[in-house]
Amino acid sequence: MIDTNLYKPICTTLTPGDAMRAYRENFGLSPTELPQKLGTTGETIVQLECNQCDINQELAQKLSALFEVPIERFL
């Protein structure tokens, strides 16, 4: 996802879980494909995307590498 001038203001209002969902959808990954790529469960992904828990440092690093964006998007 490219940081356009339009995207930057939206990005600052997204929670880490919202950002994770947006990147997942933008990359065309289903909720079952993403956990396979990250080595986690679908239940964890759902909880994170619904902002029921925080994304830990290790998972944030994996998301950052997968989506090629700064880790801060997920923390």
N, C-alpha and C positions, 0 to 999 in steps of 0.2 A: 504494500500500500504506500503510495507516494504522499508525502506531507505537502499538500497544496495549501495555499492561503485559506481556502475554504475549510479544509480539514482541520487546520491547527486550532481554531476556536472550539470546534466540536470536540477535539481530542482532549482539551483541558477539562471538559465537563464529564468525560466518560470515567466510570469506575474501572479498576483493573479487570473485573469480570466482564463488564460491557465491552472493553477493548478486546479481550480475548475472544468473545463471541464475534465481534465485528471482523477481526482478522481471520478467524476460522471460516466465516461465511465468505469473506472476500477471496480466500484461497480455495474455496469450493470443497472444504472438508466437512464431512458430516460429524455429528456428535459421537459417532462410534469410531470414526477414522482418527480423530485427534488424539484420543487417549492411547491408541495403538502407537502413534508416532512419539508420544511423550512417555510411554511406559507407566501409565496410570490407568485408573478405571473410568468408565463412563459416568458413574455416580459422582466421582470427584469433579469431573468436568462440569456436570450439571450444577453442583453446589457452587463451584467457582463462578460460573457464568451467571448464576442467580444471586451472586454476592452474599452467599450464606457463610462463606469463610474466605480468608485471605489467601492469596497466592504466595507460596513460600519462595525463598531465594532460589532454590534448586530448580523448581518448576518455571520460575520467571526466566532463568537463564536458558532453559530449553525452549521456551516460547520465543524468546528474543532471537535465538539462533535459527529456529524454524521459520519465523516470519521476517527475519532480517531487519529488525527494528531495535531501538534502544531498550534495554531491560527496564528502564523507568516506566515504560508504558504499562507494565504489569505489577508494579509495586506501589 
